[in-house]
Amino acid sequence: MLNRLLGWFYPSYHNYDPRTAEWFLMSGPGPVIIILAMYLYICTSGRSFMRDKPPYTLRKTMIVHNLIQVFFNIYLIREGLMAGWLYDYSYSCQPFVYSESPSDIRMARSVHLYFICKIIQLLDTVFVVLRKKERQLSLFHVCYHITAVTYSWIGVRYMAGGHSTFIGLLNCFVLTFVYSYYLLAAIGPKVQKYLVWKKYLTALQIVRFVIADLHSIQVFFIDCTVPKSTALGTIVISTTFTYMLASFYVQNYHKSNVNNVACVGVSKNNSSSLKSNKKDFKLQSIPGQCD
């Protein structure tokens, strides 16, 4: 029934990639829908589940998870480059073909492994819930993970190769740094004090989505057989995530720096008045303004 509904809504739904049809989790949308439904349940009900429980530390578990992700993404970068992007793939227009050549099969398997990697990364949210780090369970966090799983499944199902695999290659490059940061942070306070480059990771992720936009936009201005619907979907998603991350960056780094400078200026120029009026000083030190 679900397959019929999807076929009616999306006429080319049944034109799936025959090379990947029998691969793990690729028989139909059912398994992925169940996984994402469970994920959303954890996102919405996890707080209630942990309400009367102490937060879990999960230090060793997170170290292992992040280490696996670092090596997984490095491996995917290698496979993506060796299967095409380092050699004969075109960065301006790379059409997709259902080819059985060794390089195209290698790329298809890389796309499938990328999809599996996205499913494993859903554990990031499980760790957030179990550690009671509700602040990290942002709209961007949830939307990113859901979109990553959904879009990568569509890629394996319909076009496991071609132009859009550059976006996956780019993501793996950025996530290698992101999970390296998570790995070092999980080791403990002795290392955490040296991790002063968090805002640069956010900036790197913004650059990633901007590059994804530019890479997809160009197919509208050249003679290219890459499906415009695929490129448009990438543009919409990347632009949305760029806006969300840019807003986060301004709110957490730019504004906080401005407020800190303002607070330092107040404390230096009005030290005598602050000493005589502690109430005013407390108002200037409200968390979120000067902290």
Secondary structure, 3 states (H helix, E strand, C coil): CHHHHHHHHCHHHHCCCCCCCCCCCCCCCHHHHHHHHHHHHHHHHHHHHHCCCCCCCCHHHHHHHHHHHHHHHHHHHHHHHHHHHCCCCCCCCCCCCCCCCHHHHHHHHHHHHHHHHHHHCCHHHHHHHHCCCHHHCCHHHHHHHHHHHHHHHHHHHHCCCCCCHHHHHHHHHHHHHHHHHHHHHHHCHHHHCCCCCHHHHHHHHHHHHHHHHHHHHHHHCCCCCCCHHHHHHHHHHHHHHHHHHHHHHHHHHHHHHHHHHHHHHHHHHCHHHHHHCHHHHHHHCCCCCCC
